[in-house]
Amino acid sequence: MKQRVALVRGPGLNSWEMQLFLPLTDAYEMTAFVSQSHYFEINEIPIEIRRLFSVGQLLRARILRKPMIGFFGDYHDLLGLKNALRGFDIVHSRDTAYYDTYQAARAKASCGFKFVVTVWENIPFLNNNNVAEKHKKFIFNEADLLLSVSERAKEVLLLEGAPEHKIKVLMPGIDCQHFRSMSKDRDLLQKFKCRDDDFVVLYVANLYREKGIFELLFAFRMMLNRNKSGRKLKLLIVGQGKERKKVLYWIEKLSLQRDAFLIGSYPYEIMPKIHNLADVFILPSLPSPTWQEQFGYVLIESMACGKPIISTMSGSIPEVVGDAGILVQSNDFVSIQRVIEAFLNDECMRHEYGMRARLRAEKHFDSRKVSAQLRKLYGELYPVQQ
């Protein structure tokens, strides 16, 4: 008989994280609990999804959420969660800051499940009011397993007082058969106004200031000014976001209309073809007081496609990229330009870093291997039955 696993995700259930859980459905019956409104498209996720009402998701305006945060420590609630979790063997929640994780922790005593929390946050004591701090300590006490997605996130947990024996590091994974090296798709090249011999720089991320999009535009203009290779350079920008108008403004301001293109967002099925258009991939993230890169799925997707990586030393990026790319300090368009130039002028260098990238993705981020580790950890929660 399959054990039952509840994934408590509020508005955050997504298809890329499900790459970790779907291989386990042969042994575990998965059910996701989400709020009535959601951040991502979830209709194609092939497990049972139950929607619970969330007051915090209803209160969209910050001014309305502020009293709720003061009273509950957070606004990510799920009404009726305790009763909904009865009969489950494992409840797997997301991050210690969310109120629905605290709700799940409170339900453990009466429901009798094993309690697992995945932790992404890599900034200690973030938004830590008195109520949230009290809830976090309760979660630490009730959790049977704290899964940090990086060593940095583990260090945050330790600093905040989590018991070390409960913490395991489990970095996310992707389908390395889906994301793999392949020839450039000529139809896509034509669609994006690129030629076969163009040197293509690819950016895949939300159009947010923190993702370093403006530093990339400055570096690319500088690169065009100094390019002596004889190859034309193209910058493909994949994503949407609140800074789109500013990105368009700077493309015009820097006279990049013929060289840099916003190409929108594409579904998961198409993304390997998008990654394989690139000669080099870049994610120039910037840290802020309330956020730094927690992981970066796009990094391992591009690595799995055998692309050399340019990124920054923001948050957990160094752990993810390892020796598969070149990292520069954040907010440094000059260093970005120099690394792009180095890759442009040295085909052997591109090949070497591309090989390292694919090998690193296969070794550390293959979803089959990561899921096998999670299966083992779930099994250890029930040593008698195993």
C-alpha positions, 0 to 999 in steps of 0.5 A, a space after each residue: 500500500 502506498 504511503 500518502 504524502 501531502 505537499 503544502 505549497 500555498 500559491 507556490 506549487 510549480 512544475 519544475 519543483 515537481 520534477 523531484 516528486 513525480 518519480 516517487 509516485 510509484 511508491 507514494 500517493 502525492 496530494 498538493 494543497 494550494 491556495 485558491 489563487 496561484 503564482 504559476 500554471 499548475 493544470 498540467 501537474 499530474 497529481 491530486 491538487 486541493 485548493 484551500 481558501 487563503 485570507 492572505 491571498 485574498 488581501 492583495 494590497 500590502 496595507 491590508 496584509 500588514 495587520 495579518 503579518 503583525 498578528 500571524 507573522 506571515 500572510 500565507 495561510 490555508 484555512 482548514 489545513 489541519 483537517 485536510 492533513 488527517 490520514 497522511 503519512 508525510 507532510 512536506 511543506 515549504 520554507 519556515 517563514 510561511 504561516 501554512 508551514 506553521 499550520 502544518 507543524 501544529 497539525 502534526 501532534 493530532 494527525 501523527 504524520 512525519 513532517 518535512 520542510 524544504 528551506 530555500 531562504 539563504 538570508 538569516 532572520 529575514 522579516 523576523 518579527 516576534 510572532 514569526 520567530 516564535 513560529 519558526 522555533 516551533 517548526 524547528 521543534 516539530 520538523 522531522 527533517 529540514 531539507 535545505 536546497 543549498 549549504 548556504 541555506 543550511 548555515 542560515 538554519 543553524 544560525 537561526 537555531 535549527 537542530 543540526 541533526 535534522 538538516 540535510 542538504 538536497 539541491 533540486 534537479 531537472 530532467 537531464 534527458 530533456 535538457 541536453 545539447 542539440 543543434 541550433 534550431 534554424 526556425 527559431 534563429 530566423 524567428 529571433 533575427 539571428 544567423 547560424 554564425 552569430 554569437 548568441 548570448 542568452 538571458 533567461 529570468 524575470 525582468 527584475 532589477 535584481 536579476 542584473 538585466 541592466 548591467 547585462 545591457 550595459 555590458 553588451 553595448 560595451 561588447 559591441 563597441 569593442 568587438 573585433 572578432 568578425 562575428 555578429 553578436 546577438 542578445 536574446 532576453 527570455 522572460 517577463 516582468 515589472 521592468 519590461 518598459 525600462 528594459 525597452 527604454 535602455 535597448 533604445 537608449 543604447 541603440 541595441 534594437 538590431 542586436 538585443 531582443 526581448 522574445 517573451 516566455 516559452 513553455 518548458 517543452 520548448 526551453 531546451 531548444 531556446 538554451 541550445 541557441 546560445 553560445 554562452 548563458 548569463 544570469 548576472 543576479 544582484 543581491 538586495 537586503 531582502 533577496 539573493 539568488 537562492 538557487 537558479 533553475 535556469 543555470 542548471 538547465 543551461 548547464 545540462 545543455 552544455 553551455 558555458 555559464 557567466 554569473 555572479 557571486 550572489 547567494 547560492 550561485 557559486 554552489 550551483 555553478 561550481 567550475 562550470 562557469 565564470 563568476 564575477 562580482 555583482 553589479 559589475 558590467 565591465 567584468 561581464 563584458 570581459 568574460 563575454 569577450 573571453 568566451 567569444 574569442 576562445 572556442 576551446 574555452 567555450 568547449 571546455 566550460 560547456 563540457 564541465 557544465 554538462 558533467 556537473 549537471 549530470 552528476 549533481 542535478 539529474 532529477 532521477 538521482 535527486 529523487 532517489 535521494 529524497 526516496 531514501 530520506 522519506 524511507 528513513 522517516 519510517 525505519 521499522 516499515 522499511 
